[in-house]
């Protein structure tokens, strides 16, 4: 009788936690209220964890306390990483979340209190497959983002057939287990095959597609937690998993739209394999280059400047120099804004976080749709480490692999300046006709040094 | 089909729609903190891991549960921490001057 009453208190606490989770996401709708979102989430999570420790099913605390301490010991440094390391940290946390969900599913299979029904077997098998493939897939993504693994798409002939047959094997083993749950030996084999599939799924995908991949993995990690909620009949897991899963899904759709590509194309298309030959034909086009002094002179004569950051800015760690440039130009009365393409960088919102870290006010960071109409009235568009998102071939050239992708219309600005290491095309291998336009000046060099040079010429900086 | 499954499916579908509507309203400025926040919320699987580890049924399930507790709790702690750090960085031009 008392346990029943206690169980009801626990359930009530979980409902309060779920309400706080929903509020947490609601507060995130604007930067002004967003810190309340973290607070609501933290209170909800702390409440849920605390009441769970009073669950009568918990008989032994030793391992719980030890592993909570280990978890906190791993989590705190992962919460304190540099902002440039956020994409790989995020991929790693998808891996941890999926690992956790998969491990609990496996444990539930081996608990053996009652023989599992076919229906339960199906739920567990599906949950464990999604959790396992998300675990290894996210580890590969994190490895690519940390540059332990090659960022290029790794491809070979017949790859999709191999990958899909591995997935089919995992699903076949799951079906065999549902038909006869007594074949328990098949279960670890199924887990192993699903783990292999995760590796095969993400290895062929290139760095430029990471914003979509990381969002999809986010979605898988969420849905595996929701499925775990079905297995354990835990509504708090169903809700939290559904929120996380739908968040990842919405972000993947936004990323795919921003690249004008479909999910299947991202997952099985191995971007940039085609189209290397097309660029080679036009050799003798001229580019004009400029020095930091010339760039500084053009910038100080401008009224409106739009800076377009890309992954190259993150790689060169140039965001703080860019802030100095912003400050110097703003002091001269020049209007400086930043144009943010949805897939600039390696994860959704990557550029916003880097620029916010460098203390640039967020009302200066403008989304693509909002700023595109302003480029014809812009004196200088300064591109720092972005390439494909500014390529006008996406509007005009039907043969380009990025044709149809929405881009920032920088070519409509009066002067375009591009900071780039060299003329070599990025690893997507797509030539950018922007660099050969009459109003374009190429600024060759390291982004951080070059921006620093401009700031010195303008007489600002420290 | 078990009755539990049906009620969970109701909850899942409704929560999915709520999530969809809420996420659509999140400013693209905050997509990175959004991902780390939902990651921290998703780490609520730690409550299931605590029960598996604490039930102490077999050595295997205790080990699996213990791994799950460590993995998900590190996500919870790290996720909230980094989200908070990121959101503190977002300042508007007006609040910066004041």
Interface residues (C-beta under 8 A of the other chain):
Chain A: X14 X17 X21 X22 X24 X25 X26 X28 X29 X30 X31 X32 X34 X35 X37 X38 X41 X42 X44 X45 X48 X49 X52 X53 X55 X57 X58 X59 X60 X61 X63 X64 X66 X67 X68 X70 X71 X72 X73 X74 X75 X76 X77 X78 X79 X80 X81 X83 X86 X89 X90 X93 X94 X96 X97 X99 X100 X101 X103 X104 X106 X107 X108 X110 X111 X112 X113 X119 X123 X214 X215 X218 X221 X222 X225 X226 X228 X229 X230 X232 X233 X234 X235 X236 X237 X238 X239 X240 X241 X242 X243 X244 X245 X246 X247 X248 X249 X250 X251 X254 X340 X342 X347 X348 X349 X350 X352 X353 X356 X357 X359 X361 X362 X363 X364 X365 X367
Chain B: X1 X2 X4 X5 X8 X9 X11 X12 X15 X16 X17 X18 X19 X20 X22 X23 X24 X25 X26 X27 X28 X29 X30 X31 X32 X33 X34 X35 X36 X37 X38 X39 X40 X41 X42 X43 X44 X45 X46 X47 X48 X49 X50 X51 X52 X53 X54 X55 X56 X57 X58 X60 X61 X62 X64 X65 X66 X67 X68 X69 X70 X71 X72 X73 X74 X75 X76 X77 X78 X79 X80 X81 X82 X83 X84 X85 X86 X87 X88 X89 X90 X91 X92 X93 X94 X96
